[in-house]
Amino acid sequence: MTHIENIPHILQYGITHRNSPNANPDYVTVGDKSLIDKRNTKQVSIENDGTIVLGDFIPFYFGVRMPMLYVI
């Protein structure tokens, strides 16, 4: 799920990460700011690789209804 204003950038560059060279400088978020902030600080252990920040991943939900729909 993304804001409609993000669609042209996604069509041109694909889905990009916030640290990507092709990141959208005008990205419009639809997510819960407190949840996004929490993901950006949450450390996750990876076997043999130490830890990473959960916010470094692009979240995908494959199901009938995305969790964000219940918040909106």
C-alpha positions in Angstrom: 0.0 0.0 0.0 1.4 3.4 -0.9 0.2 6.9 -1.4 -1.1 7.6 -4.9 1.5 10.4 -5.3 4.3 7.8 -5.0 3.1 5.9 -8.0 4.9 7.8 -10.8 8.3 7.4 -9.0 7.6 3.7 -8.4 6.8 3.2 -12.1 10.0 4.9 -13.1 12.4 3.5 -10.6 10.6 0.5 -9.0 10.2 0.1 -5.3 13.2 1.7 -3.7 14.6 1.8 -0.2 15.0 5.1 1.7 18.8 4.9 1.4 18.7 4.0 -2.3 20.4 6.3 -4.8 17.0 6.3 -6.6 15.0 7.0 -3.4 12.0 9.3 -3.8 12.9 12.6 -2.2 9.2 13.5 -2.2 7.9 10.2 -0.8 4.5 10.5 0.9 4.0 8.1 3.8 0.7 6.5 4.7 2.1 4.5 7.6 1.8 5.2 11.4 4.7 7.5 12.2 5.3 5.9 15.6 5.5 2.4 14.1 7.9 3.6 11.4 10.1 5.2 14.0 10.1 2.0 16.1 11.1 0.0 13.0 13.9 2.4 12.3 15.4 1.7 15.8 14.6 -2.0 16.3 17.7 -4.2 16.1 17.2 -7.7 14.8 19.8 -10.5 15.2 20.8 -12.3 12.1 22.7 -15.6 12.4 26.4 -15.2 11.6 25.9 -11.6 10.5 25.3 -9.7 13.8 22.4 -7.3 13.9 20.5 -5.1 11.5 17.8 -2.5 11.8 14.3 -3.7 11.0 13.6 -0.4 9.1 16.2 -1.3 6.5 13.7 -3.7 4.9 10.7 -2.8 2.8 7.7 -4.4 4.5 5.4 -6.5 2.4 2.1 -8.1 3.4 0.6 -10.9 1.4 -2.9 -11.5 2.5 -6.5 -10.5 2.0 -6.3 -7.4 4.1 -3.1 -5.5 5.1 -2.8 -4.5 8.8 -2.6 -0.8 7.8 -6.2 -1.0 6.4 -7.4 -1.6 10.0 -5.6 1.6 11.2 -7.0 3.8 8.4 
